[in-house]
């Protein structure tokens, strides 16, 4: 199996990053070059790239926030300053918030990047890693079968007892727990019907 190499992003990587972003995300959910530039400037420590065979296969960005379990982030736009993190990155916060994570399908890049973000959470001694996941199978499931509530869909399981939704399954496989479903979490995400799932990993090394 080909080894996946991860490293922090640099300014020279931006063209390649934007190219991959446009390749793997549907229109309406893609970040612009300006947003990546801003994230790199403000919190380069949380900006990771994954490579396989010298090819860029994944990108992940993060910021630090103050996370309250009883009052989780109400929308991606709100908690990430619409992806710029200019006014939302809080170096004194208690959680690493993963602003974005994207990788080529079945490349292993997504898991490698998530592990890097977890290691950064431990390194910075933050209590939580938090993110808002898309729920991309929801609209298709309702259109092809029967309309069900998002809370019911999010907990649907396959015959192997893993979650039905591919995105939620990916995060639970990587050790995160589904905390709460949020309405209008991400604008213009038709596949998820604009719902998002707050996923949380609690740092076992936190002191």
VENNORJO-V33548 format. One record per backbone hydrogen bond with DSSP energy under -1.0 kcal/mol. CO is the residue of the C=O (numbers start at 1). NH is the residue of the N-H. Records with the same first field share a line. If there is no record, write none. Layout:
CO=NH / NH
This chain:
5=51
7=49
10=13
11=14
13=17
14=18
15=19
16=20
17=21
18=22
19=23
20=24
21=25
26=29
32=36
33=37
34=38
35=39
36=40
37=41
38=42
39=43
43=46
44=47
47=9
48=60
49=7
50=57 / 58
51=5
52=55
55=52
57=104
58=50
59=102
60=48
61=99 / 100
63=97
64=90
65=95
68=71
75=79
76=80
77=82
80=85
81=84
85=89
90=93
94=127 / 128
95=65
96=130
97=63
100=61
102=59
104=107
108=112
109=113
110=114
111=115
112=116
113=117
114=118
115=119
116=120
117=121
118=122
119=123
120=124
121=126
122=125
127=203
128=96
129=201
130=98
131=199
133=197
135=138
137=141
138=142
139=143
140=144
141=145
149=153
150=154
153=156
156=164
158=161
162=158
165=169
166=170
167=171
168=172
169=173
170=174
171=176
172=175
177=200
180=198
182=196
185=76
189=194
190=193
191=139
192=195
194=185
196=182
197=133
198=179 / 180
199=131
200=177
201=129
203=206
